[in-house]
Amino acid sequence: MGYAEIDDEVLTLCRRAVDVLADLGTEVVEVGTVFDEDPVDPWLVLTGVYNLRTHHALIGTQAWGSVDPVLRMVIEAAAETGPLDMVRAEDACHTLNLRLVDLFHDVRLLVTPTMAASPPPRSLNGAGVINGVQDYNWVKLTYGFNMTRSPAATVCVGLTSAGVPVGLQLVGPQHADLVVLRSAAALEAAIGFDTLAPYPPG
């Protein structure tokens, strides 16, 4: 993506899946940078305000205590968001989308790991682990496409040594939902992975 470090084990599993795509006859073109920078800040502005709208009536009630602490923090921070912050976050969505319009002139689909790390244990309180380092933003590769309203699908490409699933994300241009779904189905069939993750993992 141009801004996200990927855990080595995740990357290895995803590269194998891309090799399967190539074996199916897909021309694979490496793209060095998708977005110029991590769009996490405008995404947090947008999701914070949207969640504030949804949960506003719960603030100060007994039910507020049952809301996930991280979500509460995001919602409370959103109360300080001003109209210019919101408009700038929406501007960021347009900027990201313009970049994808250019990209999809050259490629039909964009393929990335779904997450930068494998799903973490609950004991880390929301943090993931990327190459041995804890990182709360281990989902780095998904929200930019929420912001551009791009159709995306995830195909499980294997399990880590700890027994948790790793996904490969296929992203298409707006309104190319069928291309994404058909490609994901073809890759899933070619990989033939149907092993259930152990429970508990590890």
C-alpha positions in Angstrom: 0.0 0.0 0.0 3.0 2.3 0.4 2.6 3.0 4.1 2.0 -0.3 6.0 4.5 -2.8 7.3 3.1 -6.4 7.0 3.9 -9.2 9.3 6.3 -11.6 7.6 4.1 -14.7 8.2 1.0 -13.0 6.8 3.0 -11.8 3.8 4.3 -15.3 3.1 0.8 -16.8 3.0 -0.5 -14.0 0.9 2.3 -14.3 -1.6 1.6 -18.0 -2.1 -2.0 -17.1 -2.9 -0.9 -14.5 -5.4 1.2 -17.2 -7.0 -2.0 -19.3 -7.3 -3.6 -16.3 -9.1 -0.7 -16.2 -11.5 -1.0 -19.9 -12.1 -4.6 -19.3 -13.1 -3.4 -17.0 -15.8 -3.7 -13.7 -14.0 -1.1 -11.1 -15.0 0.3 -9.9 -11.7 1.6 -6.3 -11.6 3.3 -5.0 -8.4 2.2 -1.6 -7.4 4.6 0.2 -5.0 2.2 2.8 -3.6 -1.6 2.8 -3.5 -2.2 5.7 -1.2 0.4 8.4 -0.4 -0.2 8.1 3.4 -2.1 6.1 5.9 -5.7 7.5 5.9 -6.3 6.4 9.5 -6.9 9.9 10.8 -9.7 11.0 8.5 -11.2 7.5 8.9 -11.2 7.9 12.6 -12.9 11.3 12.3 -15.7 9.8 10.1 -16.2 6.6 12.1 -16.1 8.6 15.4 -18.8 11.0 14.3 -21.0 8.2 12.8 -20.7 6.2 16.0 -21.5 9.3 18.0 -24.7 9.8 16.0 -25.7 6.1 16.5 -24.8 5.9 20.3 -25.5 9.4 21.4 -28.6 8.5 23.3 -26.7 6.0 25.4 -24.2 8.5 26.8 -24.8 9.0 30.5 -27.2 6.0 30.8 -26.6 2.7 32.5 -26.2 1.1 29.1 -23.1 3.3 28.3 -21.1 1.2 30.7 -21.6 -1.9 28.6 -20.2 -0.3 25.4 -16.7 -1.5 24.5 -14.1 0.8 26.2 -12.3 1.5 22.9 -15.5 2.4 21.1 -16.5 4.7 24.1 -13.1 6.4 23.7 -13.7 6.9 20.0 -17.2 8.3 20.5 -16.2 10.6 23.3 -13.3 12.0 21.2 -15.8 12.6 18.3 -17.7 15.0 20.5 -14.8 17.4 20.0 -14.9 17.1 16.2 -15.8 20.3 14.4 -17.5 20.8 11.0 -14.2 21.6 9.2 -12.7 18.3 10.5 -15.6 16.4 9.1 -15.4 18.1 5.7 -11.7 17.6 5.5 -12.2 13.9 6.2 -14.8 13.8 3.4 -12.3 15.5 1.2 -9.8 12.8 2.0 -12.3 10.2 0.7 -12.5 12.0 -2.6 -8.7 12.2 -2.8 -8.3 8.5 -2.2 -11.0 7.7 -4.7 -9.2 9.8 -7.4 -6.1 7.7 -6.8 -8.0 4.5 -7.3 -9.6 5.8 -10.5 -6.1 6.2 -11.9 -5.0 2.9 -10.6 -7.9 1.0 -12.0 -7.1 2.3 -15.5 -4.0 0.1 -15.3 -5.2 -3.0 -13.3 -8.5 -4.7 -13.0 -8.2 -5.7 -9.3 -6.0 -4.7 -6.4 -4.8 -7.5 -4.2 -3.4 -7.0 -0.7 -3.3 -8.8 2.6 -6.6 -8.2 4.4 -4.8 -7.3 7.7 -1.2 -6.3 8.4 -1.1 -8.9 11.2 -2.9 -12.1 12.1 -5.9 -11.7 14.4 -4.5 -11.1 17.9 -5.4 -12.8 21.2 -7.8 -10.9 23.4 -5.1 -10.7 26.0 -3.5 -7.9 24.0 -6.6 -5.7 24.5 -7.0 -4.9 20.8 -3.3 -4.7 19.8 -2.0 -6.8 17.0 1.6 -8.0 16.6 3.5 -7.1 13.4 6.9 -8.8 13.3 7.1 -9.0 17.1 6.0 -5.5 17.8 2.6 -4.7 19.2 0.5 -2.3 17.0 -3.0 -1.2 17.7 -3.5 -0.4 14.0 -3.1 -3.9 12.7 -6.1 -3.5 10.3 -4.2 -0.9 8.2 -5.3 -2.2 4.8 -9.1 -2.1 4.9 -10.5 1.3 6.0 -9.1 3.2 3.0 -11.5 1.1 0.8 -14.4 1.8 3.2 -13.7 5.5 2.5 -13.8 5.0 -1.2 -16.8 2.7 -1.2 -14.8 0.1 -3.1 -16.1 -3.4 -3.4 -13.8 -5.8 -1.6 -13.7 -9.5 -0.7 -11.5 -11.6 1.5 -10.4 -15.1 0.8 -8.8 -17.2 3.6 -5.4 -18.3 2.3 -4.1 -20.4 5.3 -3.4 -20.5 9.0 -0.5 -19.0 10.9 1.8 -21.1 13.1 -0.5 -20.1 15.9 -3.5 -21.5 14.0 -5.3 -18.3 13.2 -6.6 -17.5 9.7 -5.0 -15.1 7.2 -6.9 -13.4 4.5 -6.1 -12.0 1.0 -8.2 -8.9 0.1 -9.4 -8.4 -3.5 -10.5 -4.8 -4.2 -12.2 -3.6 -7.3 -13.4 -0.2 -8.7 -16.8 1.1 -7.7 -19.6 -0.9 -9.1 -17.4 -3.8 -10.0 -18.9 -6.1 -7.3 -19.3 -9.0 -9.7 -15.7 -8.9 -10.8 -14.6 -9.0 -7.2 -16.9 -11.8 -6.2 -16.2 -14.0 -9.2 -12.4 -13.5 -8.7 -12.7 -14.3 -5.0 -14.7 -17.4 -5.8 -12.2 -18.6 -8.4 -9.3 -18.1 -6.1 -11.0 -19.8 -3.2 -11.7 -22.8 -5.4 -8.2 -22.9 -6.7 -6.6 -22.7 -3.2 -9.0 -25.4 -1.9 -8.4 -24.4 1.7 -11.1 -25.7 4.0 -9.2 -26.4 7.3 -11.0 -25.1 10.4 -8.9 -23.0 12.7 -8.3 -24.8 16.0 -10.2 -23.5 19.1 -8.7 -22.1 21.1 -5.9 -21.2 18.6 -2.3 -21.9 19.5 
